[in-house]
Amino acid sequence: MRERPTANPANRFAKATVEYDPGDGPPPSSVTLLQDHSRSILSHNDSPDLGFSWSVNPYRGCVHACHYCISPETPVLMGDGRTRAIADLKVGDEIYGTRLDGKYRYYVRTTVLDHWEVVKPAYQVTLADGTELVASGDHRFLTSMRGWKHVMPAVKGQRPFLTTNNSLAGTGSFASPPVENPPYRAGYLCGMVRGDALLRRAEYNNGDRRSISHQFRLALCDLEALHRSKRYLVEFAVETHEYEFAAAIGNRRSLQAIRVGSRAAFERITGLIAWPAYASDSWHKGFLAGIFDAEGSCDGWAIRIANGDQTIVRRTCESLGRFGFDYVVETRERERPMHYVRIRGGMRENLRFFHTVDPAITRKRDIEGSAIKFKNDLRVVSIEPVGKQVLVDITTGTGDFIANGVVSHNCYARPTHEYLDMGAGTDFDTKIVYKPRAAELLRGAFDAKSWKGELVMFSGVTDCYQPFEAKLRLTRACLEVCLEYRNPVSVISKSALIERDIDLFQQLAAEADCHVSVSLAFIDAEAARAIEPWAPAPERRLKVIEAMAKAGVPVGIMVAPIIPGLNDRDLPALLARAADAGASSAGWTLLRLPGAVAPVFEERVRAAMPLRADKILARVRDTRSGRTYDSRFHVRGRGEGRYAETIAALFDATAIRLGLKPRHSEDEDDDEPPTTFRRPPRRGPQLALPLLDD
């Protein structure tokens, strides 16, 4: 087999790695074989929408993965609404990612699953609003019109990449957080105390005696703001006592409070909250944080700060204007008018406010469920190389994160080869893992008393007729064991190598339940090559069907995957060709794009079919209620909605007209035929092995 260019992402379990400069890459990879000495060969699944429970997997491999990374200083949007440099994130941290629901993408909280560093050539992406992002050429950002795009084109081959005037999705660069210095603390206390505290001096006449009381009390249901206020007061030499002000009743939360009653403390607090003749930026940031914690709210669309005191409202507006916020004052007329200062500008300005002033109350900074808008000027104006740098990547639960205000793709989940200390790129194509004792393990599993002769599928993971099967003959040896035990067998493959074992299939068909399915989803050779570049051409696979049928082997076609908008229209012609070749049954599966598979598919279809990609992706979402995938049983393989129903109706009507029986269909009779399984007479001591892998 010919060599292939080597392109492996760094192993997720390694904390640092070095990558070659473009043009100076590692030598090409040759296909090699690696032995897997697992002690099991049968894998079990309990999925109700699969036509089998047990499968044999002699080989492992053929999995695709990519690698993306970004500058360590890049701020990431945390789950509490604050930001943190990506280099400082830890596994388990809660951050914001996104979720695509229908036509819109929404902010959702997710978790950091992995975190590591690499050394790679880096590029600075500058946007029209001044946002700057430093990332590798492999990193991908979400564009407003064209989906995910890499920073740079591929060194070899094709992939979508950023160009000037592409607009990215998000709010744009995050503001820097304030410094908690004395002016900031004083400003915060001014806003909090004036907005929500009791600060009172009272005189009492008790007969001939005149007494004066000094009282300070701050009662809040949000402990974050209460404890910040208490801590700041301590730093200004004011000690307070914390107590329960009101217990929780019904839907009302409990109130905790701090208080102090000394004259010195009263005068100290009064001085702290006095309006300054001149205030620094830090004071204004603190004041806005305090008044927002005391009187502010955010409904996901706009920030509002309410107060009936005209002086407090005027001071709030002055502070907002100092930092360039666009606002409007709305008044609700009543006996005591209430004024609402509303910040305009949507999510971009909401986040800029939160990051600029840093209020304490987390629940008021919640943006989960808010839609991502494309109103900001995030056009790419330049992409410049900045040399090799240490870059950082993470894996998240949603497959993305918010990097400096832009929706950024993360690394995919760890492919299985990485557990074997191999790469997740070319290694998957060239380092084929195989089980040399596959037949021995299968015989041991069939000898186990717990084995009842259920149907065994070849194969549940990768094609059991890998090219090296011609030499290793592992699948053939396993089929010989099935014949020896007369165990029911079903085989699915794209490979023409399956013709080699026609003699075994003939015997299995005569002595046991046996069926062969040829996986074929395209009748157009060009489309097939674009989507399945390493698989045999459609005409060659039709010849496999013909050869099996002529040999008397029950054979069918498995149309998988049906890609809405691409090959669904070819179903009648494809099924007719299969029936003409001798197929007696047919099954189908709708394209499935779980997790990180969706962006991989989008990348490939845009590279291979740029003019048809948008239509295909739209049709895929039409069959998934606006999403790219639905993991529910009986829906994941069939889809739902009018377009999915049309595909199913077209397939069923064509299959009935052609006399093709359904294969692994939900409409099949649930009654399994009696098994043909029989254990042969023992020929000597048998090796007892724990061979059933659940």
C-alpha positions, 0 to 999 in steps of 0.5 A: 500500500502506498505511503500517505503524508503524515498528519497527526494531532498531538496525543491528548494525554501528552502535555506538550509536543512539537510540530514541524513547520509547513514543508518540513514535516515528518516523513510519510507514513507507511501502513503498519500492523500492531497486535492487540492482545485483548482477551475478548472478541465479542462485543455486546450492545443493548441498543433497541434500534440495531438488528443485532446484540453481538459483534466481532471486531478483529480490527481497530482503526479508520477513525478521524480526528483533528487538532486545534489550539489557541494562544495561552493568554486568550480569555475564555468566558467562564460559567460565572460570566467572568473570563479566565486565560485559557492557560489557567483553565483546569479540567472540571472548570465550568465555561460557556459553549454553544448549542445549535437548536434549529436555525439559532445557536445559544449560549450554554454552560459546559465543562472542560474535559481536557487541557494541554499545550503544544508548540506550533506555528501561530497566526494573528487574526485581526477583526474589524472591531479590533479583536485579536486572536492568536491561533494555529492554522488548524484552529477553527472559528465559527463564521456567520454565513459559512460555518466552521473555518480553519485559520489557514488552508491545508498544506495538502488537500482542501478545507474551508479556511478564513479569508478577509471579510469573513464575519465571525460569530460572537460579541468581539473582544472581552473587556479587561476586569477591574483592579480591586484597589481602594478606590474600587472598593469605596465605589462599590460600597457607595453603590451598594450602601446607597442602593440597598442598605440602611444607614441611619442616625436617630435621636431619642428623648427619654425623659430628661435624657437625650440619646443618639443611636447609629445604625448600619444594616445591609440585608441581602439574599445573595451572599456573594454581594453581602460577603464582598461588602463585609470584606471591603468594610473590614479593609476600611476598618469597619467590623460588622456582625453577620446574622439571619435577617429573615428565614426562607418562606415559600418561594422567598429565599432567606435573607442574611445581613450584616450590621454595626451600631457604633458611632465610629463605624457609622461615621466611617461608612458615611465618609466612604459613601460620600459623593467624591468631587473627583473620582477615578475610573476605578471608583466609577467601576466599583460604583457601577458594580455596587449599584448593579448588585443592589438594584440591577437586573439582566433579563438576557437582553438588556441590563437595567438599574432601577432607583427612585433617587434622582441623584443616584440615577444621575451618578449612574448615568455619569459612570456609564458615560465615562466608559462609553456605554449607550443608555436610556433612562425610562421612568415609570410614573406612580406616586413615587416615580421609579427610574430605570437606566437601561444599557443598549447594545445587546449581548456585546454591551452586557458582557462588556459591562460585566467584565468592565465593572465585575459585579459580585452576584453570579446569577445576575450575570447568567446568559445561558439560553441567550441567542448568539447574534451576528450584528457585530462587525467581526469581519476578518481584516488580516491574518498574519504569521507570528512564528512558533508559539506555545499554544493551548487547547481544551476539550469541552462537553459542547465541542466549542468555547468562547475565546475572546468573544468569538465562538471557537472550536475545541479539540474532538473527544479522544479517539481510541488510538490515543489510549494506545499512545498513538496519534489520532490522525494518520495513525488511524489510517496507517497503524492498523490494530488487529487481534491475532487470536481472534478465532481462538477467542471466538471459539472460547466464547462459543464454548462458554455455557452462557452463550446461547447461539445469538446472531453475530455481526461482522463487524460492529465498529470497523469494516472486517475486510480491511486490506490486510485481511487478505494476508491475515485471514482473521475474519475468515478464521472467525467465520470458519469458527461460526461454521464449525459451531453453526452460529448465525452470522451477518456480515456487512462490508464495502470491500470487494475482498469479501468475495474471497469467502464466498465458499464459507458463506455458501456453507454457512447459508446451508448449515446456519443462518447467514446473510451478507449486506453490501454497504452502498450509498451512492450510484454516482461514482464522483459523489462516492469518491468525494465522500468515501475516497478509500472505498471501492467504486459503486460498480465494483460493489454491485458486482459483489452483490451479483457474485454473492447472489449467483453463489446462492448466498442471501445478500442485500444492500445497506444504503448507509448513510442516506445524506439528505439533499445528496443521495436520497434522490438516487434511492430508486435507481440505486435499489433497482440496480441492487435488485438487478444484481441479485439483492433480496433485501435492503436496509437504510440508515440516515446520516448520523452526526453525533458530537464532533462528527458534525463539524468533520462532515461539514468540513468535508462536504464543503471542501468536496461540494462547495456549491451543494454544501449549504443545501445538504446541511439544511436538509440534514437539519430538516430531518433532525428538527433543526439540529444535526443529530438526535441520539434518541433510539429509533430516531437517530437512524431514521430522523423525523419530520416531513423530509425524513418521512419522505425519504422513508416513504420513498425507500419503502415504496421502492423496496416493495415494488422491487420485492426487496425485503426489509433488513434490520427494520423496526417493522420486522417481526420480533420473533427470532427463528430457532438458532442453528447453533450446535457445539461440536464434539470436544477434541481435547482440553479447552482453554477457559477464557473470560471472552464475553465483553459486555 
